[in-house]
Amino acid sequence: MNGGDDGGGAAAAPTGPPPPPLEWKFSQVFGERTAGEEVQEVDIISAIEFDKTGDHLATGDRGGRVVLFERTDTKDHGGSRRDLERMDYPISRHPEFRYKTEFQSHEPEFDYLKSLEIEEKINKIRWCQTANGALFLLSTNDKTIKFWKVQEKKVKKISEMNVDPSKGNGGVASSSISSAARPYLANGGYPDKPYNCPQGGIPSLRLPVVVTSHETSLVARCRRVYAHAHDYHINSISNNSDGETFISADDLRINLWNLEISNQSFNIVDVKPANMEDLTEVITSAEFHPSHCNMLAYSSSKGSIRLIDLRQSALCDSHSKLFEEQEAPGSRSFFTEIIASISDIKFGKDGRYILSRDYMTLKLWDINMDSGPVSTFQVHEYLRPKLCDLYENDSIFDKFECCLSGDGLRVATGSYSNIFRVFGCVAGSTEATTLEASKNPMRRQVQTPSRPSRSLSSITRVVRRAGAESPGVDGNGNSFDFTTKLLHLAWHPTENSIACAAANSLYMYYA
């Protein structure tokens, strides 16, 4: 069923009465820009991912860097949420993160065989299972996947060496004696005591008493490099629930890897036709089922989602289920196929539902019902008259991501003018909130009949792009332009908290 213009979907996934709409508040911003500041291309965020606990957040950028953030509001109060509840401690509902570390994940490369430059831009980041206090994650650019281990290393320092001369040669003093309290000579003796030397004249050795450890430093080490397995650009990586394997997908193939083996992968999906002229669709996104290690889904540029079962055959040319929406008769246009292309899919936490994002809409699919989506949410229907302009400036090919809340009650995705939408997906819910990536996220909720403002920066952009980006007006009467877009966002796995990227800035909100 379709939601109305810019409204929520009618039928939906979880049952029960719809919860009231959330009121979102600004939490934090990292990398905030000052007015008029020029954003460097390499600093633009290209990937965001929470780990399973929600205590760590990773971002990747076009410069090949991975930046890690760590949650602090639970740590500052001395324990986990469960511990705090047991202590009857008032829990802060304001999640706070701090910068943890960053490392250079990928460097620009050049493929001499194909005369092709390979960008360092991080396309996707996926967290792996933690072990012994170390963090593990996968990051990929267009061609190469890397497996990283981030661990605290303690810098150890030997304290002052000390010898008790009264014990004779080599007698070690107790650690309670501080060598700093008494002066000693360069050869280890003390000026106020006779120095014992054996007959050979060799002075007694000074031995370390205490090994003290100083500040800890975070070290990121690349444990594995998975390369040379994709002819086309990698658009997805996804961990399996078995904790041992993961998939990587490009336009035509999906490969299965073992985390421990970097020089070998298995091709499990291949949609490349014998004659490339017969190519009608490409793979756009792929993800493992959250709990069934034998199931995965992938989407295509034709707007379909295929569910495959690895138990059926080694090469999954045939799907076990196909999800696609039938075209309404007479609705076909030049842009129909372009805007039907799915840019991102995500499984819900329980694996029952799949969320997909195409250019104009979000769709929620029940994996037990392949007749059509259970809900459709219009993201920016007011852009439909502008499709020609969007095609002219290539914006129509922008790849917006989507995410679901941990409780499965809501879904979210981005749009232009650095806004994002949050929809309720319980049956009967009309929640359809428009938020802006700024310190005042609810600003765009206010209906403003005044004509759209034109800043000097937007005018210069219009001149540069031959008028293609002239701002229009969204459903709330706010101006929008195609040069600013919110492509990447992630929902905290257990709380109503969203992290989203606006150019080089990371904004965080909670409700």
C-alpha positions as a printed Julia matrix, in Angstrom:
511×3 Matrix{Float64}:
  0.0     0.0     0.0
  1.22    3.45   -0.78
  1.52    6.3     1.66
  0.28    9.69    0.54
  2.46   12.51   -0.71
  5.34   12.69    1.74
  3.36   10.59    4.18
  3.97    7.29    5.9
  2.97    3.89    4.6
 -0.45    2.56    5.43
  0.08   -1.12    6.13
  3.15   -2.0     8.08
  5.32   -4.49    9.78
  5.08   -4.7    13.55
  1.6    -5.04   15.01
 -0.08   -3.15   17.85
 -1.19    0.49   18.18
  1.18    2.98   16.57
  3.48    4.78   19.03
  3.37    8.6    19.1
  5.83   10.38   16.78
  9.28   10.9    18.27
 10.54   14.36   19.13
 14.13   14.52   17.94
 16.8    16.58   19.68
 20.3    17.56   18.64
 22.98   15.59   20.46
 26.42   16.27   18.95
 28.3    17.32   15.87
 31.83   16.36   14.86
 33.66   18.34   12.18
 31.24   21.25   12.21
 31.82   23.75    9.45
 32.0    27.47   10.0
 29.93   29.71    7.73
 31.46   29.91    4.28
 34.12   27.29    4.98
 35.22   25.39    1.89
 34.83   21.64    2.34
 37.73   19.55    1.1
 36.66   16.64   -1.13
 38.77   14.15    0.86
 36.96   15.05    4.11
 33.46   14.2     2.89
 32.04   11.25    4.84
 31.18    8.26    2.64
 30.25    5.53    5.16
 28.75    5.29    8.68
 28.27    2.19   10.83
 27.39    1.45   14.48
 28.71   -1.77   15.97
 26.25   -4.34   17.39
 26.4    -2.9    20.91
 26.01    0.69   19.77
 29.0     1.67   21.93
 31.21    2.33   18.92
 30.64    4.22   15.7
 32.86    4.23   12.61
 32.92    6.63    9.69
 34.88    6.41    6.45
 35.63    9.32    4.11
 36.65    9.97    0.53
 40.27   10.4     1.63
 40.44    6.72    2.65
 40.42    7.39    6.41
 38.42    5.51    9.03
 37.5     7.43   12.19
 36.25    5.63   15.31
 34.05    7.15   18.02
 33.33    5.66   21.43
 30.29    6.11   23.64
 31.06    7.85   26.93
 27.79    8.55   28.75
 27.4     4.93   29.93
 31.09    4.66   30.89
 31.11    7.89   32.87
 28.45    6.52   35.22
 30.47    3.42   35.88
 28.77    0.51   34.21
 26.3    -0.94   31.76
 22.65    0.07   31.59
 21.66   -3.1    33.46
 24.1    -2.29   36.28
 22.76    1.25   36.52
 19.18    0.01   36.74
 20.19   -2.35   39.53
 21.8     0.55   41.38
 18.69    2.68   40.8
 20.94    5.22   39.1
 19.16    7.88   37.0
 20.07    6.99   33.41
 21.0     9.77   31.05
 18.89    9.6    27.89
 21.45   11.68   26.09
 23.91    9.42   24.25
 27.34   10.99   23.99
 30.26    9.9    21.86
 33.85   11.04   21.77
 36.57   10.74   19.18
 38.56    7.55   19.78
 41.11    7.19   16.97
 41.55    7.32   13.21
 43.73    5.54   10.69
 44.46    5.61    6.98
 42.64    2.57    5.64
 43.12    2.94    1.86
 45.51    4.84   -0.39
 44.92    5.86   -4.02
 46.15    3.19   -6.45
 46.67    2.81  -10.15
 45.8    -0.33  -12.1
 48.47   -0.4   -14.82
 46.85   -3.28  -16.71
 43.6    -1.37  -17.16
 45.05    2.17  -16.99
 42.58    2.86  -14.23
 42.84    5.05  -11.16
 41.43    3.43   -8.03
 40.07    5.95   -5.55
 40.88    5.65   -1.86
 37.26    6.51   -0.96
 35.72    4.18    1.66
 32.53    2.67    0.21
 31.45    0.59    3.21
 32.49   -0.26    6.77
 31.28   -3.32    8.67
 32.06   -4.2    12.31
 33.16   -7.74   13.13
 33.0    -9.62   16.42
 35.21   -8.22   19.18
 37.79  -10.4    20.94
 40.02   -9.78   23.98
 39.05   -6.14   24.15
 40.17   -5.48   20.57
 37.88   -4.04   17.89
 37.72   -5.61   14.43
 36.23   -4.12   11.28
 36.16   -4.48    7.52
 36.52   -1.51    5.19
 36.46   -1.4     1.41
 37.08    0.96   -1.46
 36.17    0.12   -5.08
 38.54   -2.84   -5.35
 40.18   -3.87   -2.07
 38.73   -4.99    1.27
 40.82   -4.73    4.44
 40.39   -6.36    7.85
 41.49   -4.1    10.71
 42.27   -4.76   14.36
 42.21   -1.77   16.7
 43.72   -2.43   20.12
 44.99   -0.49   23.1
 48.73   -0.89   23.55
 50.34    0.03   26.88
 53.64    1.87   26.6
 55.84    0.26   29.31
 58.7     2.05   31.03
 61.32    0.6    33.38
 61.62    2.51   36.63
 64.99    3.57   38.07
 67.38    0.65   38.54
 68.61    0.02   42.08
 71.13   -2.12   43.98
 71.53   -2.54   47.72
 75.36   -2.57   48.33
 74.92   -4.09   51.82
 73.81   -7.32   50.13
 77.09   -7.62   48.26
 77.48   -7.91   44.51
 74.27   -7.87   42.56
 71.96   -7.77   45.56
 68.65   -6.3    44.49
 67.0    -3.86   46.86
 63.35   -4.17   47.76
 61.01   -2.3    45.48
 59.97   -0.03   48.31
 63.33    1.78   48.12
 63.15    4.64   45.68
 66.31    5.34   43.75
 65.05    8.83   43.11
 65.41    9.59   46.84
 69.18    8.91   46.86
 71.72   10.14   44.31
 73.74    7.53   42.47
 76.84    7.53   40.3
 76.89    6.87   36.57
 78.14    3.28   37.14
 75.31    2.48   39.52
 77.07    3.02   42.86
 76.16    5.39   45.66
 78.55    8.15   46.78
 77.81    7.68   50.52
 78.53    3.92   50.66
 81.59    1.8    49.81
 81.09    0.07   46.52
 81.56   -3.72   46.38
 83.45   -4.98   43.35
 84.45   -8.55   42.63
 88.12   -9.34   42.03
 87.85   -8.74   38.3
 87.0    -5.14   39.05
 83.58   -5.34   37.33
 81.01   -3.27   39.21
 77.8    -4.96   40.36
 74.89   -4.88   37.92
 71.95   -2.56   38.46
 68.64   -4.37   37.91
 65.17   -2.97   37.3
 62.99   -2.86   40.37
 59.54   -1.88   39.07
 58.1    -1.81   35.55
 55.59    1.01   35.34
 53.16    1.42   32.45
 52.37    4.84   31.11
 49.49    6.06   28.95
 47.84    3.62   26.55
 47.8     4.3    22.84
 45.38    2.88   20.28
 47.05    1.01   17.45
 45.25    0.0    14.23
 46.8    -2.93   12.38
 45.72   -4.3     9.03
 45.38   -8.05    9.58
 44.25   -9.12    6.11
 43.9    -7.66    2.61
 41.31   -9.2     0.3
 42.19   -8.03   -3.19
 42.02   -8.9    -6.92
 38.6   -10.57   -6.74
 36.4    -7.9    -8.38
 36.47   -6.57  -11.93
 33.86   -3.94  -11.11
 33.4    -1.51   -8.23
 32.55   -3.07   -4.86
 29.25   -1.62   -3.64
 28.63   -3.82   -0.57
 30.28   -5.92    2.09
 28.3    -7.81    4.72
 29.29  -10.02    7.66
 27.72  -13.39    8.17
 26.13  -14.29   11.51
 28.53  -17.26   11.75
 31.32  -14.78   12.58
 33.65  -16.49   10.1
 32.59  -15.41    6.61
 31.5   -12.3     4.72
 30.37  -11.34    1.22
 31.51   -8.62   -1.13
 29.39   -7.51   -4.09
 30.11   -5.56   -7.25
 27.88   -4.78  -10.25
 27.84   -8.34  -11.57
 29.17  -10.73   -8.93
 28.95  -11.59   -5.25
 31.92  -13.34   -3.62
 32.02  -15.26   -0.35
 35.14  -14.96    1.82
 36.48  -16.55    4.95
 37.89  -13.88    7.29
 41.02  -15.97    7.84
 41.77  -16.59    4.13
 42.63  -13.57    2.02
 43.91  -15.2    -1.17
 40.78  -17.16   -2.06
 37.08  -16.39   -2.4
 34.09  -18.25   -3.84
 31.88  -16.68   -6.48
 28.31  -17.4    -5.32
 26.33  -15.06   -7.6
 27.22  -14.17  -11.19
 24.74  -12.2   -13.29
 27.2   -11.43  -16.09
 25.68  -12.49  -19.44
 27.75  -14.35  -22.07
 27.37  -11.27  -24.27
 27.63   -7.95  -22.38
 25.22   -6.39  -24.9
 22.52   -8.53  -23.3
 23.11   -6.95  -19.88
 19.81   -5.57  -18.53
 20.44   -5.14  -14.79
 23.25   -4.93  -12.26
 23.62   -5.74   -8.56
 23.33   -2.61   -6.42
 23.45   -3.85   -2.81
 23.79   -7.13   -0.89
 23.36   -8.16    2.73
 23.42  -11.33    4.83
 20.4   -12.31    6.9
 21.05  -11.24   10.53
 20.61  -14.72   12.02
 20.4   -17.35    9.23
 23.96  -17.85    7.98
 22.71  -19.57    4.8
 20.51  -16.7     3.58
 21.31  -13.41    1.9
 19.52  -10.83   -0.21
 20.68   -8.63   -3.05
 18.98   -5.82   -4.95
 19.17   -4.8    -8.58
 18.99   -1.73  -10.78
 15.56   -2.93  -11.98
 14.03   -2.49   -8.54
 13.92   -6.17   -7.55
 15.26   -7.95   -4.48
 16.33  -11.58   -4.62
 16.59  -13.81   -1.58
 19.03  -16.7    -2.02
 19.77  -19.8     0.03
 23.39  -20.99    0.06
 22.2   -24.55    0.87
 20.53  -24.92   -2.53
 23.65  -24.81   -4.69
 27.22  -23.53   -4.7
 26.47  -21.02   -7.46
 23.24  -19.23   -6.59
 22.11  -18.37  -10.12
 18.52  -19.1    -9.14
 16.88  -17.25   -6.27
 14.57  -18.77   -3.69
 12.36  -15.66   -3.64
 11.94  -12.58   -5.81
 10.48   -9.34   -4.47
  9.41   -6.67   -6.94
  6.52   -4.27   -7.34
  4.42   -4.48  -10.46
  4.38   -1.36  -12.58
  1.1     0.52  -12.69
 -0.24    0.43  -16.27
  0.28    3.68  -18.18
  2.72    5.1   -15.64
  5.88    4.37  -17.6
  8.17    7.27  -18.53
 11.77    7.86  -19.57
 12.78    8.0   -15.88
 10.84    4.94  -14.68
 13.74    2.49  -14.83
 16.3     4.95  -13.45
 14.3     5.84  -10.35
 13.32    2.19   -9.77
 16.96    1.23   -9.16
 17.46    0.21   -5.51
 20.44    1.96   -3.92
 20.41    0.2    -0.53
 18.77   -2.7     1.33
 18.79   -3.52    5.03
 17.38   -6.47    6.96
 15.42   -5.69   10.1
 16.94   -6.92   13.37
 14.78  -10.07   13.46
 15.33  -10.83    9.76
 11.61  -10.85    8.95
 11.59   -7.59    6.98
 13.79   -6.01    4.33
 13.91   -2.24    3.85
 14.86   -0.95    0.4
 15.53    2.55   -0.89
 15.03    3.57   -4.49
 15.33    7.14   -5.73
 11.87    8.35   -4.71
 10.69    5.92   -2.04
 11.41    3.62    0.88
  9.75    0.2     0.72
  9.32   -2.36    3.47
  9.08   -6.0     2.41
  7.96   -9.04    4.38
 10.19  -11.97    3.33
  7.14  -14.27    3.63
  5.14  -12.17    1.16
  6.56  -11.7    -2.33
  3.46  -10.14   -3.93
  4.64   -6.61   -3.13
  5.9    -4.35   -0.33
  3.87   -4.12    2.88
  4.58   -0.37    3.07
  5.76    2.35    0.73
  6.99    5.72    2.04
  7.29    8.75   -0.26
 10.61   10.44    0.58
 10.58   13.54   -1.64
  7.56   13.34   -3.95
  7.82   17.11   -4.55
 10.89   16.37   -6.72
  8.9    14.38   -9.3
  8.32   17.45  -11.53
 12.07   18.12  -11.33
 13.22   14.71  -12.64
 14.45   16.27  -15.86
 16.71   18.7   -13.97
 17.88   15.89  -11.68
 18.81   13.83  -14.72
 20.66   16.75  -16.34
 22.92   17.27  -13.3
 23.3    13.52  -12.55
 21.58   13.85   -9.16
 19.11   11.17  -10.23
 21.94    8.65   -9.84
 22.63    9.59   -6.19
 22.69    6.54   -3.94
 20.79    7.17   -0.71
 21.11    4.72    2.16
 18.35    3.62    4.54
 18.14    2.21    8.07
 15.68    0.68   10.53
 15.32    1.25   14.26
 16.34   -1.62   16.52
 12.74   -2.16   17.65
 11.52   -2.24   14.03
  8.96    0.53   14.62
 10.54    3.15   12.37
 12.64    3.6     9.24
 14.8     6.49    8.05
 16.54    7.76    4.94
 18.1    10.96    3.58
 17.25   13.53    0.94
 18.52   16.84   -0.45
 19.24   20.09    1.45
 20.82   17.88    4.15
 17.43   16.66    5.35
 16.39   13.17    6.36
 12.99   11.57    6.92
 11.81    9.29    9.73
  8.65    7.21    9.14
  6.64    5.06   11.53
  6.01    1.62   10.08
  3.42    0.2    12.5
 -0.02   -0.3    10.93
 -1.95    2.94   11.2
  1.08    5.12   11.91
  1.12    8.52   10.23
  4.56    9.47   11.58
  6.52   11.19    8.82
  9.08   13.57   10.3
 11.4    15.79    8.28
 14.66   16.65   10.04
 17.6    18.79    9.01
 21.24   17.96    9.72
 21.84   21.05   11.82
 21.78   22.02   15.49
 18.07   22.68   15.13
 16.82   19.46   13.46
 13.09   20.27   13.71
 13.48   23.65   11.96
 11.97   22.36    8.72
  8.76   21.34   10.48
  7.69   25.01   10.54
  5.49   25.95    7.58
  6.96   29.06    5.98
  4.95   30.73    3.21
  7.78   33.15    2.45
  9.63   32.74   -0.82
 12.81   30.63   -0.77
 15.93   32.51    0.32
 18.86   32.73   -2.07
 22.25   32.91   -0.44
 25.26   34.14   -2.37
 26.81   30.68   -2.26
 23.75   29.12   -3.89
 23.74   31.79   -6.6
 27.38   31.12   -7.48
 26.61   27.4    -7.61
 23.72   28.06   -9.98
 25.94   30.12  -12.28
 28.63   27.43  -12.24
 26.22   24.62  -13.11
 24.27   26.54  -15.74
 21.15   26.91  -13.69
 20.65   23.2   -13.08
 20.66   23.56   -9.31
 18.19   26.39   -8.84
 16.5    25.73   -5.49
 12.88   24.64   -5.42
 10.45   24.31   -2.54
  9.72   21.16   -0.54
  6.41   20.07    1.0
  6.86   22.44    3.95
  7.63   25.47    1.83
 11.36   25.28    2.54
 13.85   25.8    -0.23
 15.96   22.88   -1.34
 18.95   22.49   -3.62
 20.61   19.45   -5.13
 24.18   20.35   -4.15
 23.69   19.35   -0.5
 22.5    15.82    0.14
 22.36   13.45    3.07
 23.31   10.05    1.64
 24.66    8.21    4.69
 22.97    7.55    8.03
 22.79    4.83   10.68
 20.35    4.03   13.49
 21.67    2.98   16.92
 20.92   -0.77   17.37
 19.1    -0.45   20.71
 18.05    3.19   21.15
 16.34    5.94   19.2
 19.53    7.64   18.15
 20.6     8.47   14.58
 24.02    9.39   13.19
 24.09   11.06    9.79
 26.64   12.68    7.5
 26.3    16.11    5.93
 29.42   16.58    3.79
 32.36   16.42    6.25
 30.21   16.81    9.4
 28.84   13.98   11.53
 25.57   14.9    13.24
 23.95   12.87   16.01
 20.35   13.06   17.25
 18.3    11.31   19.91
 14.63   11.06   20.83
